Protein backbone atom coordinates (compact mmCIF):
# COMPACT_ATOMS: atom_id res chain seq x y z
CA UNK A 1 0.00 0.00 0.00
CA UNK A 2 1.38 3.39 -0.98
CA UNK A 3 0.40 6.44 1.03
CA UNK A 4 -0.43 9.67 -0.73
CA UNK A 5 1.77 12.76 -0.20
CA UNK A 6 -1.17 14.41 1.59
CA UNK A 7 -1.44 11.54 4.06
CA UNK A 8 2.31 11.58 4.68
CA UNK A 9 2.27 15.32 5.49
CA UNK A 10 -0.88 15.31 7.60
CA UNK A 11 -0.15 16.13 11.24
CA UNK A 12 -2.08 14.14 13.85
CA UNK A 13 -3.60 15.89 16.85
CA UNK A 14 -1.09 14.11 19.10
CA UNK A 15 2.28 12.53 18.26
CA UNK A 16 2.90 8.81 18.56
CA UNK A 17 5.09 8.18 21.60
CA UNK A 18 7.42 5.19 21.45
CA UNK A 19 7.90 3.16 24.61
CA UNK A 20 10.37 0.47 25.49
CA UNK A 21 10.16 -2.43 27.88
CA UNK A 22 12.40 -4.36 30.19
CA UNK A 23 11.84 -7.58 32.09
CA UNK A 24 11.96 -7.22 35.85
CA UNK A 25 13.19 -10.56 37.10
CA UNK A 26 12.05 -11.64 40.54
CA UNK A 27 12.89 -14.70 42.56
CA UNK A 28 9.82 -16.60 43.73
CA UNK A 29 9.43 -18.63 46.91
CA UNK A 30 9.66 -21.88 44.95
CA UNK A 31 12.91 -23.81 44.84
CA UNK A 32 14.45 -27.21 44.19
CA UNK A 33 17.24 -28.91 46.13
CA UNK A 34 17.12 -32.26 44.29
CA UNK A 35 16.22 -33.60 40.86
CA UNK A 36 13.04 -35.07 42.37
CA UNK A 37 12.09 -31.61 43.62
CA UNK A 38 12.86 -30.17 40.17
CA UNK A 39 10.48 -32.71 38.65
CA UNK A 40 7.75 -31.80 41.15
CA UNK A 41 8.34 -28.10 40.52
CA UNK A 42 8.11 -28.53 36.76
CA UNK A 43 4.71 -30.16 37.26
CA UNK A 44 3.46 -27.36 39.53
CA UNK A 45 5.14 -24.08 38.60
CA UNK A 46 3.31 -21.65 36.34
CA UNK A 47 4.17 -21.84 32.65
CA UNK A 48 5.54 -18.30 32.66
CA UNK A 49 8.20 -19.35 35.18
CA UNK A 50 9.26 -22.33 33.07
CA UNK A 51 9.28 -20.01 30.05
CA UNK A 52 11.55 -17.58 31.91
CA UNK A 53 14.06 -20.29 32.71
CA UNK A 54 14.14 -21.69 29.18
CA UNK A 55 13.88 -18.68 26.88
CA UNK A 56 15.92 -16.11 28.79
CA UNK A 57 19.18 -16.94 27.02
CA UNK A 58 17.54 -16.90 23.61
CA UNK A 59 15.76 -13.66 24.40
CA UNK A 60 18.96 -11.95 25.46
CA UNK A 61 21.32 -13.34 22.82
CA UNK A 62 19.19 -15.10 20.15
CA UNK A 63 21.95 -17.70 19.82
CA UNK A 64 23.63 -19.10 22.95
CA UNK A 65 27.36 -18.57 22.73
CA UNK A 66 28.61 -20.72 25.59
CA UNK A 67 27.14 -23.05 28.13
CA UNK A 68 23.63 -24.40 28.07
CA UNK A 69 20.65 -22.61 26.62
CA UNK A 70 18.36 -23.05 29.63
CA UNK A 71 18.68 -22.66 33.38
CA UNK A 72 17.52 -26.21 34.13
CA UNK A 73 20.34 -27.80 32.12
CA UNK A 74 22.88 -25.41 33.66
CA UNK A 75 21.72 -26.20 37.22
CA UNK A 76 21.65 -29.95 36.57
CA UNK A 77 25.26 -29.79 35.36
CA UNK A 78 26.80 -27.35 37.83
CA UNK A 79 24.81 -28.04 41.02
CA UNK A 80 23.74 -31.67 40.56
CA UNK A 81 26.79 -32.93 38.64
CA UNK A 82 24.64 -34.85 36.16
CA UNK A 83 26.24 -34.08 32.78
CA UNK A 84 24.25 -36.68 30.79
CA UNK A 85 20.93 -35.29 31.99
CA UNK A 86 22.15 -31.73 31.49
CA UNK A 87 22.98 -32.49 27.85
CA UNK A 88 19.53 -33.97 27.24
CA UNK A 89 17.80 -30.99 28.89
CA UNK A 90 19.96 -28.60 26.88
CA UNK A 91 19.03 -30.49 23.73
CA UNK A 92 15.33 -29.79 24.16
CA UNK A 93 14.66 -27.55 21.15
CA UNK A 94 12.61 -24.81 22.78
CA UNK A 95 11.88 -23.24 19.39
CA UNK A 96 9.97 -26.37 18.41
CA UNK A 97 7.24 -25.79 21.01
CA UNK A 98 4.26 -23.55 20.52
CA UNK A 99 2.97 -23.68 24.08
CA UNK A 100 4.35 -23.67 27.58
CA UNK A 101 2.36 -26.82 28.36
CA UNK A 102 4.11 -28.75 25.57
CA UNK A 103 7.52 -27.53 26.72
CA UNK A 104 6.72 -28.44 30.33
CA UNK A 105 5.62 -31.93 29.24
CA UNK A 106 8.90 -32.48 27.38
CA UNK A 107 11.04 -31.45 30.37
CA UNK A 108 8.96 -33.71 32.63
CA UNK A 109 9.32 -36.60 30.18
CA UNK A 110 13.11 -36.17 30.12
CA UNK A 111 13.40 -36.02 33.92
CA UNK A 112 11.05 -38.94 34.52
CA UNK A 113 12.99 -41.10 32.06
CA UNK A 114 16.32 -40.20 33.64
CA UNK A 115 15.11 -40.84 37.19
CA UNK A 116 13.67 -44.23 36.18
CA UNK A 117 17.13 -45.25 34.97
CA UNK A 118 19.01 -43.56 37.81
CA UNK A 119 16.66 -43.33 40.84
CA UNK A 120 19.48 -42.58 43.28
CA UNK A 121 20.07 -39.27 41.48
CA UNK A 122 16.60 -38.03 42.43
CA UNK A 123 17.31 -37.73 46.14
CA UNK A 124 20.89 -36.45 45.97
CA UNK A 125 21.00 -32.87 47.30
CA UNK A 126 22.43 -30.36 44.85
CA UNK A 127 25.41 -28.16 45.68
CA UNK A 128 23.23 -25.09 45.14
CA UNK A 129 19.50 -24.48 45.31
CA UNK A 130 17.58 -23.70 42.13
CA UNK A 131 15.30 -20.74 42.76
CA UNK A 132 12.41 -20.37 40.37
CA UNK A 133 12.02 -16.94 38.88
CA UNK A 134 9.22 -15.02 37.29
CA UNK A 135 9.27 -11.89 35.23
CA UNK A 136 7.19 -8.75 35.07
CA UNK A 137 7.40 -6.42 32.09
CA UNK A 138 8.08 -2.79 32.90
CA UNK A 139 7.12 -0.29 30.19
CA UNK A 140 9.05 2.98 30.03
CA UNK A 141 8.79 5.97 27.73
CA UNK A 142 11.58 6.81 25.28
CA UNK A 143 12.51 10.26 24.07
CA UNK A 144 11.45 9.42 20.52
CA UNK A 145 8.09 10.38 19.07
CA UNK A 146 6.66 10.44 15.58
CA UNK A 147 4.63 13.42 14.41
CA UNK A 148 4.37 12.33 10.76
CA UNK A 149 4.21 9.09 8.81
CA UNK A 150 7.80 9.68 7.65
CA UNK A 151 9.02 9.81 11.25
CA UNK A 152 7.28 6.59 12.25
CA UNK A 153 9.52 4.14 10.31
CA UNK A 154 12.56 6.06 11.55
CA UNK A 155 11.43 5.34 15.10
CA UNK A 156 10.99 1.65 14.29
CA UNK A 157 14.53 1.49 12.86
CA UNK A 158 16.08 3.55 15.66
CA UNK A 159 14.66 1.84 18.71
CA UNK A 160 15.36 -1.63 20.06
CA UNK A 161 13.25 -4.73 19.71
CA UNK A 162 11.99 -3.98 23.23
CA UNK A 163 10.00 -1.08 21.80
CA UNK A 164 8.30 -3.40 19.35
CA UNK A 165 7.49 -5.83 22.14
ABEGO torsion letter per residue (X at the ends): XBBBAAAAABBBABBBBBBBBBBBBBBBABBBABAAAAAAAAAABBAAAAAAAAAAAAAAAGBBABEBABAAAAAAAAAAGBAAAAAAAAABBAAABABAAAAAAAAAAAAAAAAAABAAAAABBBABBBBBBBBBBBBBBBABBBABAAAAAAAAAABBAAAAX
